[in-house]
Amino acid sequence: MENFKKFIKQSLNDEFNIKSLNDLQKEAIPIINKDKNVVLISQTGSGKTFCYLLPILENIDFDSNNLQAMIVVPTKELIRQITKILASFKKHNPKLSFLSVINSASMIDFKVESKSPKHQIIVCSPSKFNEISKFKNYTKDIKYIVLDEADMTLDLGFFGLVNQAFSSFKNISNIKKIATSATLHESLSIQISKFFKNSVIVNRSKNIWENENIKHFVIHYNNNEDKKKMLLNVIKKLNPFFGIVFCNTKKEVDEIYEYIYQNKMKVLKIHSGLDNRERKNIFREIKENNVNLLIASDLASRGVDIEGASHIISFDLPKEDLWYIHRAGRSGRKSYKGNSYV
């Protein structure tokens, strides 16, 4: 910690109440500070974001407004989450300038932006990353490219855009590349190996199928029973401080939300069909503890930092078993205990 710039130490202490780095950060940050590409493998909630943000904030030039770092993430919620962290650092360093770019919601003309750069860091989606990469003069001073939640980027089918973008950078071999992931499966390894030459893999992942902070339960019911009524009874019995019910489709999210809402419970819903304003309001309500229950698609199961979910319920199992692990991982974060029900 003593090696960081003053504003970084102040921000960590005052904004995040962080007094020392965790084991993952102690291992990863010195490697990132060297001339190596890095792949960070660790479970959600283990502090991977600070692993790359701290070296970026330590090493970019704040006397220049040229674009120096791009952080590429697959969902709008994650973009907002990282932007919020950067805003906390900016309180202690007004020279820090960053831009959050969320697809069509961000009507930014990069042809104009590239002629008079104003931001040292951009946080964006894979599609915007691909768009920005085509402005060669705009990206000539980039020092860092981060693929946050790279496994999710692959799972959602965005890696084609990422590959196109990497191919557009003339100096890609001179740019430090960092990828973070909860898992490192074969498909992701193949994709990353195309551009992550001389990489160091920092693997702090335990067996992703085991988490001592989470207990798992299966609730059996008869075929002639009403499944939604059974769900309601389970929720009432559990009486969660804050729980998440995961569904496989947007339609199912809407139907269960209506059913629970009609039964006079404090409930919200989230899926990809909601607009940006609605999503921001939902996460604000959750943060302010104004709701006991969230009905969600798998959009909320990956990467989004929802603190303190005491109970997770899967109305149906997801199509792929790995997504169940990500759902359950919304509870049992840090030192908290959690329960996951199917």
C-alpha positions, 0 to 999 in steps of 0.5 A: 500500500505504501508504494501507491500514490497519495490519492490512491491510498486516500481513496482506498482508506476513505471511500472503500475502508481498505487498509491493506491488499488481499492475497490476490492483489498482493500477487497480481499487482506487482506482475501487472506492473511489469511488462507482462500480460496477465490473466486473473482467475478468481471467484466473484467478489475476490477483489479482481477489479482493484487488481487492475485499477490500482496499477492503471491509476498508478501509471497513467499520465494525469497531465494528459487527457489522451486515452490511455486505458480501456476497460471492456465489460459485457453488461451495463451493470458492470460498466456502471459498477466500475464507473462508480469506483472510478468516481470515488478515486476522482474525489481525491484526484480531480485530474482523473478523467474517465468516460462510461460508454453504454451502447446506444445509450451513449450518443458519443461521436468518437470522430469528434471525440478523437480529435480533442481527447478528454478522457484517460480511461474509457469503460465500455461494452465490447461493441463500443470497444470495437467501434473506438478501436478503428480511430487509430490516432485516438488509441495511439497512447493506450497503455492498458486494455482490460477484459473484465469478466472475460468468461462472460464476454465469451459466453454471451458471444461478444468475443468476435467483436473483441477479436476484431478490435484487437486486430485494429490496434497497430501497436497491440503487442506494446499494450498491456493486456489484462483479463479477469475471469471467474473460470478458465475453461478451454474455449476462453483459453483459446480466445485469449491466447490469440492476443495475450502473448507472454501471459502470466496466469494468476489463478486463485480459484478454488474448486468453483463447485465448493464454497463453504459459505453457501449451503444448497437445498433442493425443494421437492414438490408434486407435479399436481402442485402449483409451482408459483404458489410453492415458491411463494410459500418458500419465500414467506417461510424463509423471510429473507432480508434480501433474496434473489429468485432466478428465472430462465426467461424474461417472460418468466421473470415478468410472470413471477414478479406479478404473482409475488407483487400481487401477494403484497411483498416488496419485490422488484424485477430485472432483466435485459428488457428494462431500460437504463433508468429502470435498472439504475433505480432498481440497484439504488432501491437494493442498496438502500434496503428498500426491497426484500426480493429481486426477481431476476434473469441470469443478467444479475448472476454474473459480476454485478456486486449485489451485497448481502443476498442472504437467500438465492432461489432458482425457480428452474435450473439454468441450461448450463450448470456453471450458471447455477454456480454464478447464481448461488455466488450472489450469496456467501460473498466475502465473509457472509453466509448464504443459502441457495435453493432449487 
